[in-house]
Amino acid sequence: MANFLTAEQAKVYSDHAKLDIELYKQRLASLIEENAKQGNTAVFTVLPKHLPLEDIRNLSAQLTDLGYQVRFELNEFFYSFNVYWI
């Protein structure tokens, strides 16, 4: 049986994680490569809302320059980021 953290514990962990856009770039790069090797054409990732929007825009521009299509959505508590290639 899986044991879940309480929401309060998750918030404490999240507050102390000190995540920045560079960590998300590395993970997204890995997801893109893994998906491409499996023949998939899209990657979806969720970014925490505390990341600066300018950093996310820069990431989107970098991916667009590399030929990817990026769909970015702003949700109430997080950003969603879809990367496509055709």
C-alpha positions in Angstrom: 0.0 0.0 0.0 1.3 3.5 -0.9 1.9 6.0 1.9 1.1 9.6 1.0 2.5 12.7 2.6 -0.1 15.1 4.0 -0.6 18.3 1.9 1.0 20.3 4.7 4.1 18.1 4.6 4.3 18.4 0.8 4.1 22.2 1.1 7.0 22.2 3.6 9.1 20.1 1.3 8.3 22.2 -1.7 9.2 25.4 0.2 12.6 24.1 1.1 13.4 22.5 -2.3 14.9 25.7 -3.8 14.1 24.7 -7.3 15.0 26.9 -10.2 14.5 27.0 -14.0 17.8 25.2 -14.6 16.7 22.1 -12.8 13.5 22.1 -14.9 15.4 22.6 -18.1 17.5 19.5 -17.3 14.5 17.4 -16.6 12.6 18.7 -19.7 15.6 17.9 -21.9 15.6 14.4 -20.5 11.9 14.0 -21.1 12.2 15.2 -24.7 15.0 12.7 -25.3 13.2 9.8 -23.6 9.9 10.5 -25.5 11.7 10.8 -28.9 13.4 7.5 -28.3 10.0 5.9 -27.7 8.5 7.5 -30.8 6.3 9.9 -28.9 5.8 13.4 -30.3 5.0 15.5 -27.2 6.3 16.2 -23.7 4.1 17.6 -21.0 5.6 19.0 -17.8 4.2 21.1 -14.9 6.2 24.0 -13.6 5.6 25.5 -10.2 4.0 28.9 -10.2 6.9 30.4 -8.2 9.2 30.2 -11.2 9.7 33.7 -12.8 7.5 34.0 -15.9 10.5 35.6 -17.8 12.5 32.4 -17.2 9.7 30.3 -18.7 9.4 32.7 -21.7 13.2 32.3 -22.3 12.9 28.5 -22.1 10.0 28.6 -24.6 12.1 30.9 -26.9 15.0 28.5 -26.8 12.9 25.5 -27.7 11.2 27.4 -30.5 14.6 28.4 -31.9 15.4 24.6 -31.9 12.3 23.9 -34.0 9.9 22.8 -31.3 6.3 24.0 -31.0 5.6 25.0 -27.4 2.2 25.4 -25.8 2.2 27.1 -22.5 -0.8 27.4 -20.2 -1.2 29.3 -17.0 -3.3 27.6 -14.4 -4.3 28.8 -11.0 -1.6 27.0 -9.1 0.9 25.9 -11.8 2.1 26.4 -15.3 1.8 23.6 -17.9 4.2 23.3 -20.7 3.7 21.1 -23.8 6.5 20.5 -26.3 5.8 19.1 -29.7 7.8 18.2 -32.7 6.5 17.1 -36.1 
